[in-house]
Protein backbone atom coordinates (compact mmCIF):
# COMPACT_ATOMS: atom_id res chain seq x y z
CA UNK A 1 0.00 0.00 0.00
CA UNK A 2 1.38 3.38 -1.02
CA UNK A 3 0.55 6.87 0.19
CA UNK A 4 -0.20 7.80 -3.40
CA UNK A 5 -2.88 5.11 -3.58
CA UNK A 6 -4.45 6.35 -0.35
CA UNK A 7 -4.40 9.92 -1.70
CA UNK A 8 -6.16 8.78 -4.87
CA UNK A 9 -8.67 6.79 -2.83
CA UNK A 10 -9.48 9.72 -0.50
CA UNK A 11 -9.99 12.18 -3.35
CA UNK A 12 -12.27 9.75 -5.18
CA UNK A 13 -14.18 8.93 -1.99
CA UNK A 14 -14.76 12.61 -1.26
CA UNK A 15 -15.90 13.50 -4.77
CA UNK A 16 -17.57 10.17 -5.66
CA UNK A 17 -16.65 11.00 -9.23
CA UNK A 18 -13.66 9.40 -10.93
CA UNK A 19 -13.41 12.09 -13.62
CA UNK A 20 -13.49 14.96 -11.12
CA UNK A 21 -11.02 13.21 -8.81
CA UNK A 22 -8.59 12.63 -11.69
CA UNK A 23 -8.78 16.33 -12.64
CA UNK A 24 -8.17 17.40 -9.06
CA UNK A 25 -5.17 15.09 -8.83
CA UNK A 26 -3.77 16.07 -12.25
CA UNK A 27 -3.70 12.45 -13.45
CA UNK A 28 -5.55 10.59 -16.17
CA UNK A 29 -8.71 8.75 -15.25
CA UNK A 30 -7.14 5.46 -16.36
CA UNK A 31 -4.19 6.04 -14.01
CA UNK A 32 -6.56 6.78 -11.14
CA UNK A 33 -8.69 3.72 -11.84
CA UNK A 34 -5.64 1.46 -12.05
CA UNK A 35 -4.27 2.69 -8.71
CA UNK A 36 -7.65 2.19 -7.03
CA UNK A 37 -7.88 -1.30 -8.54
CA UNK A 38 -4.38 -2.14 -7.26
CA UNK A 39 -5.34 -0.95 -3.77
CA UNK A 40 -8.53 -3.01 -3.84
CA UNK A 41 -6.60 -6.11 -4.91
CA UNK A 42 -4.08 -5.64 -2.10
CA UNK A 43 -6.84 -5.23 0.48
CA UNK A 44 -8.86 -8.05 -1.00
CA UNK A 45 -12.09 -6.07 -1.13
CA UNK A 46 -13.96 -3.59 -3.29
CA UNK A 47 -13.85 0.00 -2.07
CA UNK A 48 -16.35 1.49 -4.52
CA UNK A 49 -19.69 0.37 -5.89
CA UNK A 50 -19.91 1.51 -9.51
CA UNK A 51 -22.76 1.55 -11.98
CA UNK A 52 -23.51 3.51 -15.13
CA UNK A 53 -24.98 6.45 -13.20
CA UNK A 54 -23.18 6.77 -9.89
CA UNK A 55 -20.28 5.86 -7.63
CA UNK A 56 -20.66 5.06 -3.94
CA UNK A 57 -18.48 3.68 -1.17
CA UNK A 58 -18.81 0.07 -0.13
CA UNK A 59 -18.84 -0.77 3.58
CA UNK A 60 -15.08 -1.44 3.34
CA UNK A 61 -14.51 1.86 1.56
CA UNK A 62 -16.47 3.81 4.18
CA UNK A 63 -14.42 2.14 6.93
CA UNK A 64 -11.14 2.88 5.18
CA UNK A 65 -11.84 6.57 4.48
CA UNK A 66 -11.24 8.08 7.97
CA UNK A 67 -8.18 5.85 8.43
CA UNK A 68 -6.75 6.89 5.07
CA UNK A 69 -7.33 10.59 5.81
CA UNK A 70 -5.57 10.27 9.16
CA UNK A 71 -2.66 8.38 7.56
CA UNK A 72 -2.19 11.09 4.94
CA UNK A 73 -2.36 13.80 7.61
CA UNK A 74 0.25 11.99 9.70
CA UNK A 75 2.50 11.66 6.66
CA UNK A 76 2.19 15.39 5.93
CA UNK A 77 2.89 16.17 9.58
CA UNK A 78 6.11 14.13 9.45
CA UNK A 79 7.19 16.07 6.39
CA UNK A 80 6.34 19.40 8.01
CA UNK A 81 8.15 18.54 11.22
CA UNK A 82 11.37 17.60 9.40
CA UNK A 83 11.24 20.89 7.49
CA UNK A 84 10.81 22.80 10.73
CA UNK A 85 13.87 21.10 12.16
CA UNK A 86 15.84 22.93 9.49
CA UNK A 87 15.35 26.12 11.55
CA UNK A 88 12.89 27.62 9.09
CA UNK A 89 15.57 28.11 6.46
CA UNK A 90 13.29 26.85 3.70
CA UNK A 91 9.81 25.59 2.98
CA UNK A 92 6.39 27.12 2.32
CA UNK A 93 3.62 28.65 4.40
CA UNK A 94 0.14 28.65 2.88
CA UNK A 95 -2.44 31.02 4.35
CA UNK A 96 -6.11 31.30 3.42
CA UNK A 97 -7.70 34.72 3.94
CA UNK A 98 -11.19 36.06 3.43
CA UNK A 99 -11.36 39.40 1.64
CA UNK A 100 -12.24 41.41 4.73
CA UNK A 101 -9.04 40.34 6.50
CA UNK A 102 -6.83 41.79 3.79
CA UNK A 103 -6.23 45.18 5.50
CA UNK A 104 -5.00 43.66 8.77
CA UNK A 105 -2.60 41.23 7.13
CA UNK A 106 -0.14 43.61 5.44
CA UNK A 107 1.99 44.41 8.49
CA UNK A 108 2.49 40.74 9.42
CA UNK A 109 3.37 39.77 5.84
CA UNK A 110 6.02 42.50 5.61
CA UNK A 111 7.62 41.46 8.89
CA UNK A 112 7.52 37.74 8.10
CA UNK A 113 9.20 38.00 4.67
CA UNK A 114 11.79 40.33 6.19
CA UNK A 115 12.73 37.87 8.93
CA UNK A 116 12.33 34.66 6.91
CA UNK A 117 13.21 35.49 3.29
CA UNK A 118 13.78 31.86 2.29
CA UNK A 119 10.30 30.68 3.22
CA UNK A 120 7.86 31.03 0.36
CA UNK A 121 4.64 32.66 1.53
CA UNK A 122 1.48 31.82 -0.42
CA UNK A 123 -1.66 33.80 0.42
CA UNK A 124 -5.04 32.79 -1.03
CA UNK A 125 -7.99 35.20 -0.97
CA UNK A 126 -11.32 33.38 -1.29
CA UNK A 127 -14.68 33.00 0.41
CA UNK A 128 -14.81 31.25 3.76
CA UNK A 129 -16.46 28.12 2.33
CA UNK A 130 -13.75 27.80 -0.33
CA UNK A 131 -11.00 28.31 2.23
CA UNK A 132 -12.42 25.78 4.67
CA UNK A 133 -12.48 23.25 1.86
CA UNK A 134 -8.83 24.06 1.09
CA UNK A 135 -8.01 23.64 4.79
CA UNK A 136 -9.67 20.23 4.91
CA UNK A 137 -7.58 19.21 1.90
CA UNK A 138 -4.39 20.59 3.52
CA UNK A 139 -3.97 23.11 0.69
CA UNK A 140 -3.54 25.84 3.31
CA UNK A 141 -1.98 25.64 6.78
CA UNK A 142 -4.56 27.88 8.43
CA UNK A 143 -7.37 30.26 7.55
CA UNK A 144 -8.10 33.81 8.69
CA UNK A 145 -11.84 34.41 8.65
CA UNK A 146 -14.74 35.29 10.90
CA UNK A 147 -16.20 32.51 13.01
CA UNK A 148 -18.81 30.63 10.95
CA UNK A 149 -22.38 30.42 12.20
CA UNK A 150 -22.11 26.63 12.17
CA UNK A 151 -18.81 25.04 13.29
CA UNK A 152 -16.92 22.57 11.12
CA UNK A 153 -16.39 19.29 12.99
CA UNK A 154 -12.74 18.76 12.03
CA UNK A 155 -11.71 22.43 12.32
CA UNK A 156 -10.91 24.42 15.47
CA UNK A 157 -11.28 28.20 15.68
CA UNK A 158 -9.31 30.55 17.92
CA UNK A 159 -10.38 34.15 18.50
CA UNK A 160 -8.07 36.84 17.19
CA UNK A 161 -10.26 39.91 17.74
CA UNK A 162 -13.89 40.99 18.15
CA UNK A 163 -15.65 42.96 15.42
CA UNK A 164 -19.09 44.10 14.29
CA UNK A 165 -21.06 44.83 11.14
CA UNK A 166 -20.79 48.51 10.23
CA UNK A 167 -21.95 50.94 7.61
CA UNK A 168 -18.91 52.08 5.62
CA UNK A 169 -18.90 55.50 3.94
CA UNK A 170 -16.66 58.44 3.12
CA UNK A 171 -15.84 60.59 6.10
CA UNK A 172 -17.68 63.52 4.48
CA UNK A 173 -20.89 61.52 3.96
CA UNK A 174 -24.07 62.91 5.63
CA UNK A 175 -24.26 59.82 7.88
CA UNK A 176 -20.62 59.92 8.96
CA UNK A 177 -21.34 61.95 12.10
CA UNK A 178 -23.67 59.29 13.54
CA UNK A 179 -22.50 56.95 16.31
CA UNK A 180 -24.85 54.11 15.26
CA UNK A 181 -27.18 53.49 12.34
CA UNK A 182 -30.25 51.36 11.80
CA UNK A 183 -31.22 49.78 8.50
CA UNK A 184 -34.07 52.30 8.16
CA UNK A 185 -31.49 55.12 8.18
CA UNK A 186 -29.98 53.74 4.97
CA UNK A 187 -33.08 53.62 2.80
CA UNK A 188 -32.49 57.01 1.15
CA UNK A 189 -28.92 56.20 0.10
CA UNK A 190 -27.43 54.06 -2.66
CA UNK A 191 -25.64 50.94 -1.48
CA UNK A 192 -22.87 48.73 -2.85
CA UNK A 193 -23.11 45.51 -0.85
CA UNK A 194 -21.14 42.28 -0.53
CA UNK A 195 -22.45 39.42 -2.67
CA UNK A 196 -23.95 36.26 -1.25
CA UNK A 197 -21.27 33.96 0.09
CA UNK A 198 -19.18 36.69 1.73
CA UNK A 199 -19.29 36.59 5.51
CA UNK A 200 -20.53 40.16 5.94
CA UNK A 201 -23.50 39.38 3.67
CA UNK A 202 -24.19 36.13 5.53
CA UNK A 203 -24.11 38.01 8.85
CA UNK A 204 -26.41 40.74 7.53
CA UNK A 205 -28.97 38.29 6.21
CA UNK A 206 -29.42 36.85 9.68
CA UNK A 207 -31.41 40.02 10.33
CA UNK A 208 -32.90 41.03 6.99
CA UNK A 209 -33.63 39.75 3.51
CA UNK A 210 -31.93 42.17 1.13
CA UNK A 211 -34.61 41.66 -1.52
CA UNK A 212 -37.36 42.72 0.91
CA UNK A 213 -35.43 45.26 2.95
CA UNK A 214 -36.31 48.46 1.09
CA UNK A 215 -32.62 49.21 0.66
CA UNK A 216 -31.52 50.88 -2.58
CA UNK A 217 -28.87 48.41 -3.75
CA UNK A 218 -26.99 49.62 -6.83
CA UNK A 219 -24.08 47.15 -6.81
CA UNK A 220 -23.35 43.66 -5.47
CA UNK A 221 -19.74 42.45 -5.49
CA UNK A 222 -17.81 39.48 -4.10
CA UNK A 223 -14.67 41.53 -3.44
CA UNK A 224 -14.56 43.72 -0.33
CA UNK A 225 -11.59 45.74 -1.60
CA UNK A 226 -13.44 46.80 -4.75
CA UNK A 227 -16.49 47.66 -2.65
CA UNK A 228 -14.35 49.97 -0.54
CA UNK A 229 -12.87 51.57 -3.65
CA UNK A 230 -16.37 52.27 -4.95
CA UNK A 231 -17.37 53.81 -1.63
CA UNK A 232 -14.23 55.91 -1.44
CA UNK A 233 -14.65 57.37 -4.93
CA UNK A 234 -18.44 57.55 -5.23
CA UNK A 235 -21.36 58.68 -3.12
CA UNK A 236 -22.14 55.09 -2.09
CA UNK A 237 -22.26 53.27 1.23
CA UNK A 238 -21.64 49.62 2.01
CA UNK A 239 -22.04 47.18 4.90
CA UNK A 240 -18.92 45.29 5.99
CA UNK A 241 -17.06 44.55 9.19
CA UNK A 242 -15.37 47.40 11.03
CA UNK A 243 -12.00 45.72 10.38
CA UNK A 244 -12.36 46.20 6.63
CA UNK A 245 -11.53 49.93 6.88
CA UNK A 246 -8.29 49.47 8.77
CA UNK A 247 -5.60 51.70 7.21
CA UNK A 248 -8.18 53.13 4.79
CA UNK A 249 -7.99 56.90 4.71
CA UNK A 250 -11.13 58.99 4.21
CA UNK A 251 -13.49 56.15 5.14
CA UNK A 252 -15.67 55.95 8.25
CA UNK A 253 -17.26 52.87 9.85
CA UNK A 254 -20.44 53.41 11.86
CA UNK A 255 -21.75 50.32 13.75
CA UNK A 256 -25.11 48.91 12.70
CA UNK A 257 -27.66 48.91 15.48
CA UNK A 258 -28.58 45.23 15.36
CA UNK A 259 -29.07 42.70 18.18
CA UNK A 260 -26.00 40.57 18.94
CA UNK A 261 -24.00 42.42 16.30
CA UNK A 262 -20.70 40.74 17.07
CA UNK A 263 -18.32 38.94 14.74
CA UNK A 264 -15.24 37.07 15.94
CA UNK A 265 -12.17 37.30 13.74
CA UNK A 266 -10.54 33.88 14.06
CA UNK A 267 -7.63 31.68 13.13
CA UNK A 268 -8.97 28.35 11.85
CA UNK A 269 -6.86 25.19 11.72
CA UNK A 270 -7.37 21.46 11.41
CA UNK A 271 -7.64 19.57 14.68
CA UNK A 272 -5.04 17.07 15.80
CA UNK A 273 -2.34 17.82 13.24
CA UNK A 274 1.22 19.04 13.54
CA UNK A 275 1.50 22.82 13.47
CA UNK A 276 4.24 24.21 11.28
CA UNK A 277 6.70 26.34 13.17
CA UNK A 278 6.39 28.97 10.44
CA UNK A 279 2.61 29.09 11.01
CA UNK A 280 3.07 29.62 14.75
CA UNK A 281 5.57 32.42 14.10
CA UNK A 282 3.29 34.15 11.58
CA UNK A 283 0.28 33.99 13.93
CA UNK A 284 2.37 35.45 16.76
CA UNK A 285 3.45 38.31 14.46
CA UNK A 286 -0.16 38.87 13.42
CA UNK A 287 -1.38 39.06 17.02
CA UNK A 288 1.28 41.70 17.72
CA UNK A 289 0.47 43.95 14.77
CA UNK A 290 -0.93 47.40 15.42
CA UNK A 291 -4.07 46.55 13.42
CA UNK A 292 -5.01 43.53 15.55
CA UNK A 293 -4.03 45.28 18.77
CA UNK A 294 -6.27 48.21 17.86
CA UNK A 295 -9.22 45.97 17.02
CA UNK A 296 -8.76 44.00 20.22
CA UNK A 297 -8.40 47.18 22.27
CA UNK A 298 -11.73 48.54 21.13
CA UNK A 299 -13.47 45.79 23.04
CA UNK A 300 -11.47 45.99 26.29
C-alpha positions as a Markdown table, in Angstrom:
| # | Residue | x | y | z |
|---|---|---|---|---|
| 1 | Unk | 0.0 | 0.0 | 0.0 |
| 2 | Unk | 1.4 | 3.4 | -1.0 |
| 3 | Unk | 0.5 | 6.9 | 0.2 |
| 4 | Unk | -0.2 | 7.8 | -3.4 |
| 5 | Unk | -2.9 | 5.1 | -3.6 |
| 6 | Unk | -4.4 | 6.4 | -0.4 |
| 7 | Unk | -4.4 | 9.9 | -1.7 |
| 8 | Unk | -6.2 | 8.8 | -4.9 |
| 9 | Unk | -8.7 | 6.8 | -2.8 |
| 10 | Unk | -9.5 | 9.7 | -0.5 |
| 11 | Unk | -10.0 | 12.2 | -3.4 |
| 12 | Unk | -12.3 | 9.8 | -5.2 |
| 13 | Unk | -14.2 | 8.9 | -2.0 |
| 14 | Unk | -14.8 | 12.6 | -1.3 |
| 15 | Unk | -15.9 | 13.5 | -4.8 |
| 16 | Unk | -17.6 | 10.2 | -5.7 |
| 17 | Unk | -16.7 | 11.0 | -9.2 |
| 18 | Unk | -13.7 | 9.4 | -10.9 |
| 19 | Unk | -13.4 | 12.1 | -13.6 |
| 20 | Unk | -13.5 | 15.0 | -11.1 |
| 21 | Unk | -11.0 | 13.2 | -8.8 |
| 22 | Unk | -8.6 | 12.6 | -11.7 |
| 23 | Unk | -8.8 | 16.3 | -12.6 |
| 24 | Unk | -8.2 | 17.4 | -9.1 |
| 25 | Unk | -5.2 | 15.1 | -8.8 |
| 26 | Unk | -3.8 | 16.1 | -12.3 |
| 27 | Unk | -3.7 | 12.5 | -13.5 |
| 28 | Unk | -5.6 | 10.6 | -16.2 |
| 29 | Unk | -8.7 | 8.7 | -15.3 |
| 30 | Unk | -7.1 | 5.5 | -16.4 |
| 31 | Unk | -4.2 | 6.0 | -14.0 |
| 32 | Unk | -6.6 | 6.8 | -11.1 |
| 33 | Unk | -8.7 | 3.7 | -11.8 |
| 34 | Unk | -5.6 | 1.5 | -12.0 |
| 35 | Unk | -4.3 | 2.7 | -8.7 |
| 36 | Unk | -7.7 | 2.2 | -7.0 |
| 37 | Unk | -7.9 | -1.3 | -8.5 |
| 38 | Unk | -4.4 | -2.1 | -7.3 |
| 39 | Unk | -5.3 | -1.0 | -3.8 |
| 40 | Unk | -8.5 | -3.0 | -3.8 |
| 41 | Unk | -6.6 | -6.1 | -4.9 |
| 42 | Unk | -4.1 | -5.6 | -2.1 |
| 43 | Unk | -6.8 | -5.2 | 0.5 |
| 44 | Unk | -8.9 | -8.1 | -1.0 |
| 45 | Unk | -12.1 | -6.1 | -1.1 |
| 46 | Unk | -14.0 | -3.6 | -3.3 |
| 47 | Unk | -13.9 | 0.0 | -2.1 |
| 48 | Unk | -16.4 | 1.5 | -4.5 |
| 49 | Unk | -19.7 | 0.4 | -5.9 |
| 50 | Unk | -19.9 | 1.5 | -9.5 |
| 51 | Unk | -22.8 | 1.5 | -12.0 |
| 52 | Unk | -23.5 | 3.5 | -15.1 |
| 53 | Unk | -25.0 | 6.5 | -13.2 |
| 54 | Unk | -23.2 | 6.8 | -9.9 |
| 55 | Unk | -20.3 | 5.9 | -7.6 |
| 56 | Unk | -20.7 | 5.1 | -3.9 |
| 57 | Unk | -18.5 | 3.7 | -1.2 |
| 58 | Unk | -18.8 | 0.1 | -0.1 |
| 59 | Unk | -18.8 | -0.8 | 3.6 |
| 60 | Unk | -15.1 | -1.4 | 3.3 |
| 61 | Unk | -14.5 | 1.9 | 1.6 |
| 62 | Unk | -16.5 | 3.8 | 4.2 |
| 63 | Unk | -14.4 | 2.1 | 6.9 |
| 64 | Unk | -11.1 | 2.9 | 5.2 |
| 65 | Unk | -11.8 | 6.6 | 4.5 |
| 66 | Unk | -11.2 | 8.1 | 8.0 |
| 67 | Unk | -8.2 | 5.8 | 8.4 |
| 68 | Unk | -6.7 | 6.9 | 5.1 |
| 69 | Unk | -7.3 | 10.6 | 5.8 |
| 70 | Unk | -5.6 | 10.3 | 9.2 |
| 71 | Unk | -2.7 | 8.4 | 7.6 |
| 72 | Unk | -2.2 | 11.1 | 4.9 |
| 73 | Unk | -2.4 | 13.8 | 7.6 |
| 74 | Unk | 0.2 | 12.0 | 9.7 |
| 75 | Unk | 2.5 | 11.7 | 6.7 |
| 76 | Unk | 2.2 | 15.4 | 5.9 |
| 77 | Unk | 2.9 | 16.2 | 9.6 |
| 78 | Unk | 6.1 | 14.1 | 9.5 |
| 79 | Unk | 7.2 | 16.1 | 6.4 |
| 80 | Unk | 6.3 | 19.4 | 8.0 |
| 81 | Unk | 8.2 | 18.5 | 11.2 |
| 82 | Unk | 11.4 | 17.6 | 9.4 |
| 83 | Unk | 11.2 | 20.9 | 7.5 |
| 84 | Unk | 10.8 | 22.8 | 10.7 |
| 85 | Unk | 13.9 | 21.1 | 12.2 |
| 86 | Unk | 15.8 | 22.9 | 9.5 |
| 87 | Unk | 15.3 | 26.1 | 11.6 |
| 88 | Unk | 12.9 | 27.6 | 9.1 |
| 89 | Unk | 15.6 | 28.1 | 6.5 |
| 90 | Unk | 13.3 | 26.8 | 3.7 |
| 91 | Unk | 9.8 | 25.6 | 3.0 |
| 92 | Unk | 6.4 | 27.1 | 2.3 |
| 93 | Unk | 3.6 | 28.6 | 4.4 |
| 94 | Unk | 0.1 | 28.6 | 2.9 |
| 95 | Unk | -2.4 | 31.0 | 4.3 |
| 96 | Unk | -6.1 | 31.3 | 3.4 |
| 97 | Unk | -7.7 | 34.7 | 3.9 |
| 98 | Unk | -11.2 | 36.1 | 3.4 |
| 99 | Unk | -11.4 | 39.4 | 1.6 |
| 100 | Unk | -12.2 | 41.4 | 4.7 |
| 101 | Unk | -9.0 | 40.3 | 6.5 |
| 102 | Unk | -6.8 | 41.8 | 3.8 |
| 103 | Unk | -6.2 | 45.2 | 5.5 |
| 104 | Unk | -5.0 | 43.7 | 8.8 |
| 105 | Unk | -2.6 | 41.2 | 7.1 |
| 106 | Unk | -0.1 | 43.6 | 5.4 |
| 107 | Unk | 2.0 | 44.4 | 8.5 |
| 108 | Unk | 2.5 | 40.7 | 9.4 |
| 109 | Unk | 3.4 | 39.8 | 5.8 |
| 110 | Unk | 6.0 | 42.5 | 5.6 |
| 111 | Unk | 7.6 | 41.5 | 8.9 |
| 112 | Unk | 7.5 | 37.7 | 8.1 |
| 113 | Unk | 9.2 | 38.0 | 4.7 |
| 114 | Unk | 11.8 | 40.3 | 6.2 |
| 115 | Unk | 12.7 | 37.9 | 8.9 |
| 116 | Unk | 12.3 | 34.7 | 6.9 |
| 117 | Unk | 13.2 | 35.5 | 3.3 |
| 118 | Unk | 13.8 | 31.9 | 2.3 |
| 119 | Unk | 10.3 | 30.7 | 3.2 |
| 120 | Unk | 7.9 | 31.0 | 0.4 |
| 121 | Unk | 4.6 | 32.7 | 1.5 |
| 122 | Unk | 1.5 | 31.8 | -0.4 |
| 123 | Unk | -1.7 | 33.8 | 0.4 |
| 124 | Unk | -5.0 | 32.8 | -1.0 |
| 125 | Unk | -8.0 | 35.2 | -1.0 |
| 126 | Unk | -11.3 | 33.4 | -1.3 |
| 127 | Unk | -14.7 | 33.0 | 0.4 |
| 128 | Unk | -14.8 | 31.2 | 3.8 |
| 129 | Unk | -16.5 | 28.1 | 2.3 |
| 130 | Unk | -13.8 | 27.8 | -0.3 |
| 131 | Unk | -11.0 | 28.3 | 2.2 |
| 132 | Unk | -12.4 | 25.8 | 4.7 |
| 133 | Unk | -12.5 | 23.3 | 1.9 |
| 134 | Unk | -8.8 | 24.1 | 1.1 |
| 135 | Unk | -8.0 | 23.6 | 4.8 |
| 136 | Unk | -9.7 | 20.2 | 4.9 |
| 137 | Unk | -7.6 | 19.2 | 1.9 |
| 138 | Unk | -4.4 | 20.6 | 3.5 |
| 139 | Unk | -4.0 | 23.1 | 0.7 |
| 140 | Unk | -3.5 | 25.8 | 3.3 |
| 141 | Unk | -2.0 | 25.6 | 6.8 |
| 142 | Unk | -4.6 | 27.9 | 8.4 |
| 143 | Unk | -7.4 | 30.3 | 7.5 |
| 144 | Unk | -8.1 | 33.8 | 8.7 |
| 145 | Unk | -11.8 | 34.4 | 8.7 |
| 146 | Unk | -14.7 | 35.3 | 10.9 |
| 147 | Unk | -16.2 | 32.5 | 13.0 |
| 148 | Unk | -18.8 | 30.6 | 11.0 |
| 149 | Unk | -22.4 | 30.4 | 12.2 |
| 150 | Unk | -22.1 | 26.6 | 12.2 |
| 151 | Unk | -18.8 | 25.0 | 13.3 |
| 152 | Unk | -16.9 | 22.6 | 11.1 |
| 153 | Unk | -16.4 | 19.3 | 13.0 |
| 154 | Unk | -12.7 | 18.8 | 12.0 |
| 155 | Unk | -11.7 | 22.4 | 12.3 |
| 156 | Unk | -10.9 | 24.4 | 15.5 |
| 157 | Unk | -11.3 | 28.2 | 15.7 |
| 158 | Unk | -9.3 | 30.6 | 17.9 |
| 159 | Unk | -10.4 | 34.2 | 18.5 |
| 160 | Unk | -8.1 | 36.8 | 17.2 |
| 161 | Unk | -10.3 | 39.9 | 17.7 |
| 162 | Unk | -13.9 | 41.0 | 18.2 |
| 163 | Unk | -15.6 | 43.0 | 15.4 |
| 164 | Unk | -19.1 | 44.1 | 14.3 |
| 165 | Unk | -21.1 | 44.8 | 11.1 |
| 166 | Unk | -20.8 | 48.5 | 10.2 |
| 167 | Unk | -22.0 | 50.9 | 7.6 |
| 168 | Unk | -18.9 | 52.1 | 5.6 |
| 169 | Unk | -18.9 | 55.5 | 3.9 |
| 170 | Unk | -16.7 | 58.4 | 3.1 |
| 171 | Unk | -15.8 | 60.6 | 6.1 |
| 172 | Unk | -17.7 | 63.5 | 4.5 |
| 173 | Unk | -20.9 | 61.5 | 4.0 |
| 174 | Unk | -24.1 | 62.9 | 5.6 |
| 175 | Unk | -24.3 | 59.8 | 7.9 |
| 176 | Unk | -20.6 | 59.9 | 9.0 |
| 177 | Unk | -21.3 | 62.0 | 12.1 |
| 178 | Unk | -23.7 | 59.3 | 13.5 |
| 179 | Unk | -22.5 | 56.9 | 16.3 |
| 180 | Unk | -24.8 | 54.1 | 15.3 |
| 181 | Unk | -27.2 | 53.5 | 12.3 |
| 182 | Unk | -30.3 | 51.4 | 11.8 |
| 183 | Unk | -31.2 | 49.8 | 8.5 |
| 184 | Unk | -34.1 | 52.3 | 8.2 |
| 185 | Unk | -31.5 | 55.1 | 8.2 |
| 186 | Unk | -30.0 | 53.7 | 5.0 |
| 187 | Unk | -33.1 | 53.6 | 2.8 |
| 188 | Unk | -32.5 | 57.0 | 1.1 |
| 189 | Unk | -28.9 | 56.2 | 0.1 |
| 190 | Unk | -27.4 | 54.1 | -2.7 |
| 191 | Unk | -25.6 | 50.9 | -1.5 |
| 192 | Unk | -22.9 | 48.7 | -2.8 |
| 193 | Unk | -23.1 | 45.5 | -0.8 |
| 194 | Unk | -21.1 | 42.3 | -0.5 |
| 195 | Unk | -22.5 | 39.4 | -2.7 |
| 196 | Unk | -24.0 | 36.3 | -1.2 |
| 197 | Unk | -21.3 | 34.0 | 0.1 |
| 198 | Unk | -19.2 | 36.7 | 1.7 |
| 199 | Unk | -19.3 | 36.6 | 5.5 |
| 200 | Unk | -20.5 | 40.2 | 5.9 |
| 201 | Unk | -23.5 | 39.4 | 3.7 |
| 202 | Unk | -24.2 | 36.1 | 5.5 |
| 203 | Unk | -24.1 | 38.0 | 8.9 |
| 204 | Unk | -26.4 | 40.7 | 7.5 |
| 205 | Unk | -29.0 | 38.3 | 6.2 |
| 206 | Unk | -29.4 | 36.9 | 9.7 |
| 207 | Unk | -31.4 | 40.0 | 10.3 |
| 208 | Unk | -32.9 | 41.0 | 7.0 |
| 209 | Unk | -33.6 | 39.8 | 3.5 |
| 210 | Unk | -31.9 | 42.2 | 1.1 |
| 211 | Unk | -34.6 | 41.7 | -1.5 |
| 212 | Unk | -37.4 | 42.7 | 0.9 |
| 213 | Unk | -35.4 | 45.3 | 3.0 |
| 214 | Unk | -36.3 | 48.5 | 1.1 |
| 215 | Unk | -32.6 | 49.2 | 0.7 |
| 216 | Unk | -31.5 | 50.9 | -2.6 |
| 217 | Unk | -28.9 | 48.4 | -3.8 |
| 218 | Unk | -27.0 | 49.6 | -6.8 |
| 219 | Unk | -24.1 | 47.1 | -6.8 |
| 220 | Unk | -23.3 | 43.7 | -5.5 |
| 221 | Unk | -19.7 | 42.4 | -5.5 |
| 222 | Unk | -17.8 | 39.5 | -4.1 |
| 223 | Unk | -14.7 | 41.5 | -3.4 |
| 224 | Unk | -14.6 | 43.7 | -0.3 |
| 225 | Unk | -11.6 | 45.7 | -1.6 |
| 226 | Unk | -13.4 | 46.8 | -4.8 |
| 227 | Unk | -16.5 | 47.7 | -2.7 |
| 228 | Unk | -14.4 | 50.0 | -0.5 |
| 229 | Unk | -12.9 | 51.6 | -3.7 |
| 230 | Unk | -16.4 | 52.3 | -4.9 |
| 231 | Unk | -17.4 | 53.8 | -1.6 |
| 232 | Unk | -14.2 | 55.9 | -1.4 |
| 233 | Unk | -14.6 | 57.4 | -4.9 |
| 234 | Unk | -18.4 | 57.5 | -5.2 |
| 235 | Unk | -21.4 | 58.7 | -3.1 |
| 236 | Unk | -22.1 | 55.1 | -2.1 |
| 237 | Unk | -22.3 | 53.3 | 1.2 |
| 238 | Unk | -21.6 | 49.6 | 2.0 |
| 239 | Unk | -22.0 | 47.2 | 4.9 |
| 240 | Unk | -18.9 | 45.3 | 6.0 |
| 241 | Unk | -17.1 | 44.6 | 9.2 |
| 242 | Unk | -15.4 | 47.4 | 11.0 |
| 243 | Unk | -12.0 | 45.7 | 10.4 |
| 244 | Unk | -12.4 | 46.2 | 6.6 |
| 245 | Unk | -11.5 | 49.9 | 6.9 |
| 246 | Unk | -8.3 | 49.5 | 8.8 |
| 247 | Unk | -5.6 | 51.7 | 7.2 |
| 248 | Unk | -8.2 | 53.1 | 4.8 |
| 249 | Unk | -8.0 | 56.9 | 4.7 |
| 250 | Unk | -11.1 | 59.0 | 4.2 |
| 251 | Unk | -13.5 | 56.1 | 5.1 |
| 252 | Unk | -15.7 | 55.9 | 8.3 |
| 253 | Unk | -17.3 | 52.9 | 9.8 |
| 254 | Unk | -20.4 | 53.4 | 11.9 |
| 255 | Unk | -21.7 | 50.3 | 13.7 |
| 256 | Unk | -25.1 | 48.9 | 12.7 |
| 257 | Unk | -27.7 | 48.9 | 15.5 |
| 258 | Unk | -28.6 | 45.2 | 15.4 |
| 259 | Unk | -29.1 | 42.7 | 18.2 |
| 260 | Unk | -26.0 | 40.6 | 18.9 |
| 261 | Unk | -24.0 | 42.4 | 16.3 |
| 262 | Unk | -20.7 | 40.7 | 17.1 |
| 263 | Unk | -18.3 | 38.9 | 14.7 |
| 264 | Unk | -15.2 | 37.1 | 15.9 |
| 265 | Unk | -12.2 | 37.3 | 13.7 |
| 266 | Unk | -10.5 | 33.9 | 14.1 |
| 267 | Unk | -7.6 | 31.7 | 13.1 |
| 268 | Unk | -9.0 | 28.4 | 11.9 |
| 269 | Unk | -6.9 | 25.2 | 11.7 |
| 270 | Unk | -7.4 | 21.5 | 11.4 |
| 271 | Unk | -7.6 | 19.6 | 14.7 |
| 272 | Unk | -5.0 | 17.1 | 15.8 |
| 273 | Unk | -2.3 | 17.8 | 13.2 |
| 274 | Unk | 1.2 | 19.0 | 13.5 |
| 275 | Unk | 1.5 | 22.8 | 13.5 |
| 276 | Unk | 4.2 | 24.2 | 11.3 |
| 277 | Unk | 6.7 | 26.3 | 13.2 |
| 278 | Unk | 6.4 | 29.0 | 10.4 |
| 279 | Unk | 2.6 | 29.1 | 11.0 |
| 280 | Unk | 3.1 | 29.6 | 14.7 |
| 281 | Unk | 5.6 | 32.4 | 14.1 |
| 282 | Unk | 3.3 | 34.1 | 11.6 |
| 283 | Unk | 0.3 | 34.0 | 13.9 |
| 284 | Unk | 2.4 | 35.5 | 16.8 |
| 285 | Unk | 3.4 | 38.3 | 14.5 |
| 286 | Unk | -0.2 | 38.9 | 13.4 |
| 287 | Unk | -1.4 | 39.1 | 17.0 |
| 288 | Unk | 1.3 | 41.7 | 17.7 |
| 289 | Unk | 0.5 | 44.0 | 14.8 |
| 290 | Unk | -0.9 | 47.4 | 15.4 |
| 291 | Unk | -4.1 | 46.5 | 13.4 |
| 292 | Unk | -5.0 | 43.5 | 15.5 |
| 293 | Unk | -4.0 | 45.3 | 18.8 |
| 294 | Unk | -6.3 | 48.2 | 17.9 |
| 295 | Unk | -9.2 | 46.0 | 17.0 |
| 296 | Unk | -8.8 | 44.0 | 20.2 |
| 297 | Unk | -8.4 | 47.2 | 22.3 |
| 298 | Unk | -11.7 | 48.5 | 21.1 |
| 299 | Unk | -13.5 | 45.8 | 23.0 |
| 300 | Unk | -11.5 | 46.0 | 26.3 |
